[in-house]
Amino acid sequence: MVLIRAESHLNTPMYFFLFHLSFIDIYYSSVTVPNRPRNFLAVHKIISVNGCIVQMFFILPSVGAEILILSAMAYDRYAAICDPLRYMERMSKGICVQLESGAWAISFFHALLNTVFTLKLHFCGPNQISHFICELPNLLKLSYTMTLTNLVVLLTSVLIFGSSSFLLTLISYIHIISTILRLRSTEGMHKAFSTCSSHLIVVGLFSSTQNPAQSLLPCWMKYSPSSTVS
C-alpha cells in the first residue's frame, strides 16, 4: 500500500483497487485477530453476546466490499481491453473513488441491516459458537427465538451481492474474451489474457471458498417438520 502511494507509475485504476483490496485484508485482520491471542492463552475462551454482535457487524462489510471491488476490477479490465481509447475517461480518478465509496457504503448498509435484526434475537445462558470468530450464520444457530426473518434478510442480501457481482464479472469477461479473440496479433492476445488472468484467479479462489448455503442449512432445519424442540 505504501509502495502504491509512493510510486507515481502505480497511480492507475488497477493499483487503486489493489490498494483497497489490501486495506480490506488489514481491516478484516484488525477485527478478527486481536481476540484470538487471548483465546489461545485463556482456558475459558469467552466473548459476550454484545461483543460477538459488534465483531460480526465489522466483519460483514469486509466481505461485501471485497466482492464489489472485485467486480469493479472486472469492469476496469473491460474498459482497458474493449475501449482503450476512452479508458481514462471511463476509469477516471473520480469514478474510481465513487466505485470504491459505493462498495463500502453498500457493504456497511448490508451489515447494519443484518445487525439490527440480530439485536432483536434472544440468547439463553452461556453457549458455544462453532467458530473462532463471530460470523452471522453461526450466531443465528444459538438463538432460541425465531430466526426466519434474519435468514431471509441474510439470504436476500447474499443473493443480491453474489448475483450482481457474478453477472457484472461474467458480462465484462464475455466482452473481453470476444474482443481478444478478434485480435490478429498473437502477442496482443497473450498480453491481453495476462492482464486478466490474475484477477480471474482471485475471483475464482474467493468465490469457491464462499458457501453460505452450507452454513445456513442447520438454521433452516429448525423449521423442518421433523425437527424436535427441546
Contacts in CASP RR format, 6 or more apart in sequence:
PFRMAT RR
TARGET T0000
AUTHOR 0000-0000-0000
METHOD contacts of the structure
MODEL  1
MVLIRAESHLNTPMYFFLFHLSFIDIYYSSVTVPNRPRNFLAVHKIISVN
GCIVQMFFILPSVGAEILILSAMAYDRYAAICDPLRYMERMSKGICVQLE
SGAWAISFFHALLNTVFTLKLHFCGPNQISHFICELPNLLKLSYTMTLTN
LVVLLTSVLIFGSSSFLLTLISYIHIISTILRLRSTEGMHKAFSTCSSHL
IVVGLFSSTQNPAQSLLPCWMKYSPSSTVS
1 19 0 8 1.000
1 22 0 8 1.000
1 23 0 8 1.000
3 10 0 8 1.000
4 10 0 8 1.000
4 11 0 8 1.000
4 15 0 8 1.000
4 16 0 8 1.000
4 18 0 8 1.000
4 19 0 8 1.000
5 19 0 8 1.000
13 76 0 8 1.000
13 91 0 8 1.000
13 96 0 8 1.000
14 73 0 8 1.000
14 76 0 8 1.000
14 80 0 8 1.000
16 93 0 8 1.000
16 96 0 8 1.000
16 100 0 8 1.000
17 69 0 8 1.000
17 72 0 8 1.000
17 73 0 8 1.000
17 76 0 8 1.000
17 96 0 8 1.000
17 100 0 8 1.000
20 65 0 8 1.000
20 69 0 8 1.000
20 100 0 8 1.000
21 66 0 8 1.000
21 69 0 8 1.000
21 70 0 8 1.000
24 62 0 8 1.000
24 65 0 8 1.000
24 66 0 8 1.000
24 69 0 8 1.000
27 58 0 8 1.000
27 62 0 8 1.000
28 59 0 8 1.000
28 62 0 8 1.000
31 55 0 8 1.000
31 58 0 8 1.000
31 59 0 8 1.000
31 62 0 8 1.000
32 55 0 8 1.000
32 59 0 8 1.000
32 133 0 8 1.000
35 47 0 8 1.000
35 55 0 8 1.000
35 133 0 8 1.000
36 132 0 8 1.000
39 45 0 8 1.000
39 132 0 8 1.000
47 55 0 8 1.000
47 129 0 8 1.000
47 134 0 8 1.000
49 123 0 8 1.000
51 134 0 8 1.000
52 129 0 8 1.000
52 134 0 8 1.000
52 139 0 8 1.000
53 115 0 8 1.000
53 118 0 8 1.000
53 119 0 8 1.000
53 134 0 8 1.000
53 139 0 8 1.000
55 133 0 8 1.000
55 134 0 8 1.000
56 114 0 8 1.000
56 115 0 8 1.000
56 118 0 8 1.000
56 134 0 8 1.000
56 135 0 8 1.000
56 136 0 8 1.000
56 139 0 8 1.000
57 111 0 8 1.000
57 112 0 8 1.000
57 115 0 8 1.000
58 111 0 8 1.000
59 133 0 8 1.000
59 134 0 8 1.000
59 135 0 8 1.000
60 107 0 8 1.000
60 110 0 8 1.000
60 111 0 8 1.000
60 114 0 8 1.000
60 115 0 8 1.000
60 136 0 8 1.000
61 104 0 8 1.000
61 107 0 8 1.000
61 108 0 8 1.000
61 110 0 8 1.000
61 111 0 8 1.000
62 107 0 8 1.000
63 107 0 8 1.000
63 210 0 8 1.000
64 103 0 8 1.000
64 106 0 8 1.000
64 107 0 8 1.000
64 110 0 8 1.000
64 161 0 8 1.000
65 103 0 8 1.000
65 104 0 8 1.000
65 107 0 8 1.000
66 206 0 8 1.000
67 161 0 8 1.000
67 162 0 8 1.000
67 165 0 8 1.000
67 206 0 8 1.000
68 99 0 8 1.000
68 102 0 8 1.000
68 103 0 8 1.000
68 106 0 8 1.000
68 107 0 8 1.000
68 161 0 8 1.000
68 165 0 8 1.000
69 99 0 8 1.000
69 100 0 8 1.000
69 103 0 8 1.000
70 165 0 8 1.000
70 169 0 8 1.000
70 199 0 8 1.000
70 202 0 8 1.000
70 203 0 8 1.000
70 206 0 8 1.000
71 164 0 8 1.000
71 165 0 8 1.000
71 168 0 8 1.000
71 169 0 8 1.000
72 96 0 8 1.000
72 99 0 8 1.000
72 100 0 8 1.000
72 103 0 8 1.000
73 199 0 8 1.000
74 168 0 8 1.000
74 169 0 8 1.000
74 172 0 8 1.000
74 173 0 8 1.000
74 199 0 8 1.000
74 203 0 8 1.000
75 99 0 8 1.000
75 168 0 8 1.000
75 172 0 8 1.000
76 91 0 8 1.000
77 172 0 8 1.000
77 173 0 8 1.000
77 176 0 8 1.000
77 195 0 8 1.000
77 196 0 8 1.000
77 199 0 8 1.000
78 172 0 8 1.000
78 173 0 8 1.000
78 175 0 8 1.000
78 176 0 8 1.000
79 86 0 8 1.000
79 87 0 8 1.000
79 90 0 8 1.000
79 91 0 8 1.000
80 87 0 8 1.000
80 91 0 8 1.000
80 195 0 8 1.000
81 176 0 8 1.000
81 179 0 8 1.000
81 180 0 8 1.000
81 192 0 8 1.000
81 195 0 8 1.000
81 196 0 8 1.000
82 175 0 8 1.000
82 176 0 8 1.000
82 179 0 8 1.000
83 90 0 8 1.000
110 157 0 8 1.000
110 161 0 8 1.000
113 153 0 8 1.000
113 157 0 8 1.000
114 136 0 8 1.000
114 150 0 8 1.000
114 153 0 8 1.000
114 154 0 8 1.000
114 157 0 8 1.000
117 149 0 8 1.000
117 150 0 8 1.000
117 153 0 8 1.000
118 136 0 8 1.000
118 139 0 8 1.000
118 140 0 8 1.000
118 150 0 8 1.000
121 140 0 8 1.000
121 143 0 8 1.000
121 145 0 8 1.000
121 147 0 8 1.000
121 150 0 8 1.000
122 143 0 8 1.000
122 144 0 8 1.000
122 145 0 8 1.000
123 142 0 8 1.000
123 143 0 8 1.000
123 144 0 8 1.000
124 144 0 8 1.000
127 142 0 8 1.000
129 138 0 8 1.000
129 139 0 8 1.000
129 142 0 8 1.000
130 138 0 8 1.000
130 141 0 8 1.000
131 138 0 8 1.000
135 215 0 8 1.000
136 150 0 8 1.000
136 154 0 8 1.000
137 154 0 8 1.000
137 212 0 8 1.000
137 215 0 8 1.000
137 216 0 8 1.000
137 219 0 8 1.000
138 215 0 8 1.000
140 147 0 8 1.000
140 150 0 8 1.000
140 151 0 8 1.000
140 154 0 8 1.000
140 216 0 8 1.000
140 219 0 8 1.000
141 218 0 8 1.000
141 219 0 8 1.000
147 219 0 8 1.000
147 222 0 8 1.000
148 223 0 8 1.000
151 216 0 8 1.000
151 219 0 8 1.000
151 220 0 8 1.000
154 212 0 8 1.000
154 216 0 8 1.000
155 212 0 8 1.000
155 216 0 8 1.000
158 212 0 8 1.000
166 207 0 8 1.000
169 203 0 8 1.000
173 196 0 8 1.000
173 200 0 8 1.000
176 192 0 8 1.000
176 196 0 8 1.000
179 192 0 8 1.000
180 189 0 8 1.000
180 192 0 8 1.000
180 193 0 8 1.000
181 189 0 8 1.000
183 189 0 8 1.000
183 192 0 8 1.000
221 227 0 8 1.000
END
